[in-house]
Amino acid sequence: MKEFNPEYLDRLKYIISEHDEAEARKELADLHPADIAELYQDLDLEEAEFLYRLLDDETKADVLMELDEDDRHKLLSAMPAEDIARQVIDHLDTDDAVDIIQELDEEDRDEILSHIDDVEQAGDIIDLLKYDEDTAGGLMGTEMIVVNENWSMPQCVQEMRKQAEDLDEIYYVYVVDNDYKLRGVFPLKKMITHPSVSKIKHVMETDPVSVKTDTPIDDLTLDFEKYNLVAMPVVDSIGRLVGQITVDDVMDEAREQSERDYQLASGLSGDVESDDTLFHQTRARLPWLLIGMLGGIGNSLILGHFESGFAVNPAMALFIPLIGGTGGNVGIQSSAIIVQGLANGSLDIKSSTKQLFKELGVGLLNGCIISLLVFIYNVFTLGPSQLTTVAVSLSLFAVVVFASIFGTFVPLTLERFKIDPALATGPFISITNDIIGMVIYMSISSALLAAFGTAV
């Protein structure tokens, strides 16, 4: 990725301010579309529009696909529907064209589609718009090379050359039968090693990895990783080939999903970018902050209920941060492992019972070690006979065990109810464990105080 220093940006902005189109074209000539898209982030809308108008249609389409959704929407809003259709959509693969059109209002979609000269392309886009954007059907493109299993090698090669003229990249050659059902994949190596074969079906690779149109995108990512694919055919409910998904599309979706999960785990309730407006960022952050505030109020009410215990044994208050912090950390660790396992396919919801018992074992072991270390510390600082010495260690043990189980149970439950389990790796776990940790600590301390007084 090219880096633009302040001197370069100042020079480019000066060129734009002077409306020097020839010089601006020179500056853009050697830039990759991704670099131009990055450059737009340092320009205001009028400056970006000036440069965008100077690009050829193919580069315009590529640059739009590299922009983030907000910047892309700004540029598209300033373009007539006819220009979008002929300068952008006509130069994109169907899957990318669908991504662009899905971001627009329904009225704008219809107008743009009406201006597409290629009727076949418009029909493919309309067909793809019917699929849920979070499924294989919504992600696939229709540009691919398809041959019939009954064709001879010369006929196959001739058809492949014809179809390849309209493609930017060739990943696989798919083989179908007379009903257009996917039968296999034709390796290009076979053209050299079997030039005189009578029919393609004799040399094709059968049973290729494929997905149906309603397959969720999360499952696609796992399949691409598992089988080391660069493209995957998509079939309908009766096995007919309808499109293919390429690895670059899957990588984009995986990155976006990772960003969503990270923001959700950080307590952001919506998609947020650093350049978003003050109101948008506040709206995304505020919900979990309010929940955290309520959690803090709940904690204060719990502590107030046990105020008499603090009066008798003030040392109890010293370990409140330790109890709350340890419970939150353990819960986040447990939930993070579960969420990661669910995401990469190494953990199945069916094995939840086994995982719960494993986390119980881990919690017991960690609880024993942590509570023992704190007990030894308190023996030297508070003395072995102090109630706090025993109460803190017992509470830590109970909190660690509970947080381990809770941090495992919550994401598994969310996954079962089709809710993003990443929710369990953020403030939800921390706040809940903090409150329950306080209840455990205060309850154990009060019980010991009632049974033994100020000393054990």
C-alpha positions in Angstrom: 0.0 0.0 0.0 1.4 3.4 -1.0 1.9 6.0 1.7 1.0 9.6 1.0 3.1 12.1 2.9 1.8 15.6 3.8 3.9 17.2 1.0 2.3 15.0 -1.6 -1.2 15.7 -0.3 -0.7 19.4 -0.2 0.6 19.3 -3.8 -2.4 17.3 -4.9 -4.9 19.5 -3.2 -3.2 22.5 -4.9 -3.6 20.8 -8.3 -7.3 20.2 -7.5 -7.8 23.8 -6.4 -6.4 25.0 -9.7 -8.6 22.5 -11.6 -5.5 21.3 -13.4 -6.9 18.1 -14.9 -3.8 17.1 -16.9 -1.5 17.3 -13.9 -4.1 15.5 -11.8 -4.3 12.6 -14.3 -0.5 12.3 -14.2 -0.6 12.0 -10.4 -3.3 9.2 -10.6 -1.8 7.4 -13.6 0.5 5.0 -11.7 -1.7 4.5 -8.6 -3.5 1.2 -7.9 -7.3 1.6 -7.3 -6.8 0.6 -3.7 -4.2 3.5 -3.3 -6.7 5.9 -4.9 -9.4 4.8 -2.5 -7.0 5.3 0.4 -6.2 8.8 -1.0 -9.8 9.8 -0.9 -9.8 9.4 2.9 -7.6 12.5 3.1 -9.7 14.6 0.7 -13.0 16.3 1.2 -16.0 15.2 -1.0 -15.5 17.9 -3.7 -11.8 17.1 -4.1 -12.6 13.4 -4.3 -15.3 14.0 -6.9 -12.9 16.0 -9.0 -10.4 13.2 -9.1 -13.0 10.5 -9.6 -14.4 12.2 -12.8 -10.9 12.0 -14.3 -10.7 8.2 -14.0 -11.6 5.8 -16.8 -14.7 3.8 -16.3 -13.0 0.6 -15.4 -10.8 2.3 -12.8 -13.8 4.1 -11.4 -15.5 0.8 -10.8 -12.4 -0.7 -9.1 -12.0 2.3 -6.9 -15.6 2.2 -5.7 -15.2 -1.4 -4.6 -12.1 -0.4 -2.6 -13.8 2.4 -0.7 -15.6 1.8 2.6 -19.4 1.9 2.5 -19.8 5.5 3.7 -17.3 7.0 1.2 -18.8 4.9 -1.6 -22.3 6.1 -0.8 -21.2 9.8 -0.9 -19.7 9.4 -4.3 -22.7 7.4 -5.7 -25.1 10.0 -4.3 -23.5 12.6 -6.4 -23.8 10.6 -9.7 -26.8 10.2 -11.9 -28.3 6.7 -12.2 -27.3 6.5 -15.8 -23.6 7.2 -15.0 -23.7 4.6 -12.2 -25.0 2.0 -14.6 -22.7 2.7 -17.5 -19.5 3.9 -15.8 -19.6 1.5 -12.8 -22.0 -1.5 -13.0 -21.1 -2.3 -16.6 -17.5 -2.8 -15.5 -18.0 -4.9 -12.4 -18.6 -8.7 -11.9 -22.1 -9.5 -11.0 -21.3 -10.1 -7.3 -19.6 -6.7 -6.9 -22.4 -5.0 -8.9 -24.9 -6.6 -6.5 -22.9 -5.3 -3.5 -23.1 -1.8 -4.9 -26.8 -1.9 -5.7 -27.8 -3.4 -2.4 -26.4 -0.3 -0.7 -28.9 2.0 -2.6 -32.5 2.8 -2.1 -35.0 0.5 -3.9 -36.1 3.4 -6.2 -32.4 4.1 -7.2 -31.9 0.4 -7.8 -34.7 0.1 -10.3 -33.5 3.2 -12.1 -29.9 2.0 -12.4 -31.0 -1.4 -13.6 -33.1 0.2 -16.3 -30.0 1.9 -17.7 -27.9 -1.3 -17.9 -27.4 -2.0 -21.6 -26.5 -5.7 -21.2 -29.8 -7.4 -20.6 -28.2 -10.6 -19.6 -26.1 -8.9 -16.9 -29.1 -7.0 -15.6 -31.0 -10.3 -15.4 -28.2 -11.9 -13.4 -28.1 -9.0 -11.0 -31.8 -9.1 -10.5 -31.6 -12.9 -9.8 -28.7 -12.4 -7.3 -30.6 -9.6 -5.5 -33.2 -12.2 -4.5 -30.7 -14.0 -2.2 -30.0 -13.0 1.4 -26.7 -11.0 1.4 -25.4 -13.2 4.3 -25.6 -16.4 2.3 -23.6 -18.0 -0.5 -26.3 -16.9 -3.0 -25.8 -13.2 -2.0 -22.0 -13.5 -2.3 -21.6 -15.4 -5.5 -20.9 -14.2 -9.0 -22.1 -15.7 -12.2 -18.9 -15.1 -14.2 -17.2 -18.5 -14.7 -16.2 -21.0 -17.4 -18.7 -23.9 -17.8 -18.3 -26.9 -20.1 -20.5 -29.9 -20.8 -19.4 -33.4 -19.7 -20.2 -34.8 -23.1 -18.0 -32.4 -25.1 -14.8 -33.5 -26.8 -11.5 -31.9 -25.9 -11.4 -29.7 -29.1 -15.0 -28.6 -28.5 -14.2 -27.9 -24.8 -11.1 -25.8 -25.6 -12.9 -23.8 -28.2 -15.8 -23.0 -25.8 -13.3 -22.2 -23.0 -11.5 -19.6 -25.2 -14.8 -18.0 -26.1 -16.0 -17.7 -22.5 -12.6 -16.6 -21.2 -12.8 -13.4 -23.3 -15.3 -11.9 -20.9 -13.5 -12.9 -17.7 -10.8 -11.1 -15.7 -9.7 -14.2 -13.8 -10.1 -17.9 -14.3 -10.1 -20.0 -11.2 -11.7 -23.3 -12.2 -13.5 -24.8 -15.2 -16.8 -26.4 -14.1 -18.3 -29.4 -15.8 -22.1 -29.8 -15.9 -24.5 -32.3 -17.5 -27.3 -31.6 -20.0 -29.5 -30.4 -17.1 -26.8 -28.0 -15.9 -26.2 -30.0 -12.8 -22.6 -29.8 -11.4 -20.7 -33.0 -12.3 -17.1 -32.1 -11.7 -14.1 -29.8 -12.3 -12.0 -29.9 -15.4 -8.2 -29.5 -14.5 -6.5 -27.3 -17.1 -3.5 -29.8 -16.9 -5.7 -32.4 -18.7 -5.7 -30.3 -21.9 -2.0 -31.0 -22.2 -1.9 -34.6 -20.8 -5.1 -35.8 -22.6 -5.5 -33.8 -25.8 -7.4 -36.4 -27.7 -9.8 -37.6 -25.0 -13.3 -38.4 -26.4 -15.3 -36.8 -23.7 -14.5 -34.4 -20.9 -16.3 -36.6 -18.3 -13.6 -39.2 -18.7 -10.9 -36.9 -17.3 -12.8 -34.5 -15.0 -12.4 -34.5 -11.3 -15.7 -35.7 -9.8 -17.5 -34.7 -6.6 -16.1 -31.1 -6.2 -16.6 -29.2 -3.0 -19.7 -27.0 -3.5 -22.2 -25.1 -1.4 -25.9 -24.4 -1.8 -27.2 -20.9 -2.3 -28.6 -20.7 1.3 -25.4 -21.7 3.0 -24.4 -19.0 5.6 -21.3 -17.0 4.9 -19.6 -18.2 8.2 -19.7 -21.8 7.0 -18.2 -20.7 3.6 -15.1 -19.3 5.4 -14.5 -22.5 7.2 -14.8 -24.6 3.9 -12.4 -22.3 2.1 -9.9 -22.7 4.9 -10.4 -26.5 5.3 -10.1 -27.4 1.6 -7.5 -24.6 0.6 -9.8 -23.3 -2.2 -9.5 -20.2 -4.3 -13.0 -20.6 -5.6 -16.1 -22.7 -4.9 -19.1 -23.5 -7.1 -22.6 -22.7 -5.8 -25.5 -24.9 -6.7 -29.3 -24.6 -6.2 -31.5 -27.0 -4.2 -31.4 -29.6 -7.0 -27.7 -29.4 -7.7 -27.7 -27.0 -10.7 -24.7 -24.8 -11.1 -25.7 -21.1 -10.5 -22.5 -19.3 -9.7 -19.1 -19.3 -7.9 -17.6 -17.6 -4.9 -14.0 -16.5 -5.0 -11.5 -16.4 -2.1 -11.2 -12.5 -2.3 -14.9 -12.2 -1.5 -14.6 -14.6 1.4 -11.6 -12.8 2.8 -13.5 -9.5 2.7 -16.5 -11.0 4.5 -14.2 -12.7 7.1 -12.5 -9.4 7.7 -15.8 -7.6 8.1 -17.1 -10.3 10.5 -13.9 -10.1 12.5 -14.3 -6.3 12.8 -17.9 -6.7 13.9 -17.1 -9.3 16.5 -14.2 -7.2 17.8 -16.4 -4.1 18.2 -19.2 -6.2 19.7 -16.7 -7.7 22.2 -15.5 -4.1 23.0 -19.0 -2.9 23.9 -19.9 -1.2 20.6 -23.5 -1.9 19.5 -23.0 -0.8 15.9 -20.5 -0.6 13.1 -18.2 2.3 13.9 -15.3 3.9 12.0 -12.8 6.4 13.4 -14.1 9.1 11.0 -17.8 8.6 11.9 -19.7 11.6 13.2 -19.8 12.4 16.9 -23.5 11.4 17.2 -23.0 8.1 15.4 -20.1 7.1 17.7 -22.0 8.2 20.8 -25.0 6.2 19.7 -22.9 3.1 19.2 -21.0 3.3 22.5 -23.7 4.6 24.9 -25.9 1.4 25.3 -23.2 -0.7 26.9 -21.9 2.3 29.0 -25.5 2.7 30.4 -25.6 -1.1 31.1 -22.2 -0.8 32.8 -23.6 2.2 34.8 -26.5 0.1 35.9 -24.1 -2.7 36.8 -22.1 -0.3 39.0 -25.3 0.9 40.7 -26.2 -2.8 41.3 -22.8 -3.3 42.9 -23.2 -0.3 45.1 -26.6 -1.6 46.3 -25.0 -5.0 47.1 -22.2 -3.4 49.1 -24.7 -1.1 50.9 -26.7 -4.2 51.9 -23.5 -5.5 53.7 -22.5 -2.2 55.2 -22.5 -3.6 58.7 -19.9 -6.1 57.7 -17.5 -3.4 56.6 -18.0 -1.6 59.9 -17.0 -4.7 61.8 -14.2 -5.7 59.4 -13.0 -2.8 57.3 -10.3 -4.9 55.6 -12.9 -6.6 53.5 -13.2 -3.5 51.4 -9.6 -3.8 50.3 -10.2 -6.9 48.2 -13.4 -5.8 46.3 -11.4 -4.8 43.1 -9.5 -8.2 43.3 -12.7 -10.2 43.4 -14.5 -8.2 40.6 -11.4 -8.0 38.3 -10.5 -11.7 38.7 -14.1 -12.9 37.9 -14.3 -10.6 34.9 -10.9 -11.8 33.5 -11.7 -15.5 34.0 -15.1 -15.1 32.3 -13.7 -13.3 29.3 -10.9 -15.9 28.9 -13.4 -18.7 28.9 -15.9 -17.1 26.6 -13.1 -16.0 24.2 -11.9 -19.7 23.8 -15.5 -20.8 23.1 -16.2 -18.0 20.6 -12.9 -18.8 18.8 -13.8 -22.5 18.7 -17.2 -21.8 17.3 -15.8 -19.4 14.7 -13.1 -21.7 13.4 -15.2 -24.9 13.5 -13.0 -26.7 16.1 -15.9 -26.6 18.6 -19.4 -27.9 17.8 -22.5 -27.0 19.8 -23.1 -30.7 20.2 -20.0 -31.0 22.3 -21.1 -28.3 24.7 -21.4 -30.6 27.7 -17.9 -31.9 27.3 -16.6 -28.4 27.0 -18.5 -27.3 30.2 -16.8 -30.1 32.2 -13.4 -29.2 30.7 -13.9 -25.6 31.8 -15.0 -26.7 35.2 -11.8 -28.6 35.6 -9.8 -25.6 34.4 -11.7 -23.4 36.8 -11.1 -25.7 39.8 -7.4 -25.8 39.1 -7.1 -22.0 38.5 -9.3 -21.3 41.5 -7.1 -23.5 43.8 -3.8 -21.8 42.6 -5.1 -18.2 42.8 -6.9 -18.6 46.2 -3.8 -20.4 47.7 -1.5 -17.6 46.5 -3.8 -14.9 47.9 -4.2 -16.9 51.2 -0.4 -17.0 51.6 -0.2 -13.3 50.9 -3.0 -12.5 53.5 -1.4 -14.7 56.1 1.7 -12.5 56.0 -0.1 -9.2 55.8 -3.3 -9.7 57.8 -2.5 -12.8 59.9 -3.9 -16.3 59.7 -6.6 -15.7 62.2 -8.3 -12.8 60.3 -11.7 -13.5 58.8 -10.7 -11.6 55.6 -7.8 -14.1 55.0 -10.2 -17.0 54.8 -13.1 -15.1 53.2 -11.1 -13.7 50.3 -9.5 -17.1 49.4 -12.9 -19.0 49.6 -14.6 -16.2 47.5 -11.8 -16.2 44.9 -12.1 -19.9 44.5 -15.9 -19.8 44.1 -15.7 -16.8 41.7 -13.1 -18.3 39.5 -15.1 -21.6 39.2 -18.4 -19.8 38.5 -16.8 -17.4 36.0 -15.2 -20.3 34.1 -18.6 -22.1 33.8 -20.5 -18.9 33.1 -18.1 -17.7 30.4 -18.5 -21.1 28.7 -22.2 -21.4 29.1 -23.2 -18.0 27.8 -21.6 -18.1 24.3 -22.8 -21.7 23.8 -26.4 -20.6 24.7 -26.2 -17.6 22.4 -25.0 -19.8 19.5 -27.9 -22.2 20.1 -30.3 -19.3 19.8 -28.6 -17.9 16.7 -27.3 -14.8 18.5 -23.7 -13.7 17.8 -21.7 -15.4 20.6 -19.1 -12.6 20.4 -21.5 -10.6 22.6 -20.3 -12.9 25.4 -16.6 -11.8 25.2 -17.3 -8.2 26.1 -18.9 -6.1 28.8 -21.8 -8.5 29.3 -19.5 -11.1 30.9 -17.5 -8.5 32.9 -20.5 -6.8 34.3 -22.4 -10.0 35.2 -19.3 -11.6 36.8 -18.6 -8.4 38.7 -22.0 -8.4 40.2 -22.2 -12.1 41.0 -18.6 -12.0 42.3 -19.7 -9.3 44.8 -22.7 -11.4 45.9 -20.4 -14.4 46.5 -17.8 -12.4 48.3 -20.2 -10.6 50.6 -22.3 -13.7 51.2 -19.2 -15.8 52.3 -17.8 -12.9 54.3 -21.1 -12.3 56.1 -21.6 -16.0 56.8 -18.1 -16.3 58.3 -18.7 -13.1 60.3 -22.0 -14.4 61.7 -20.4 -17.8 62.6 -17.1 -16.7 64.0 -17.2 -13.0 64.7 -14.2 -10.9 63.7 -11.7 -13.8 63.9 -11.8 -17.3 62.6 
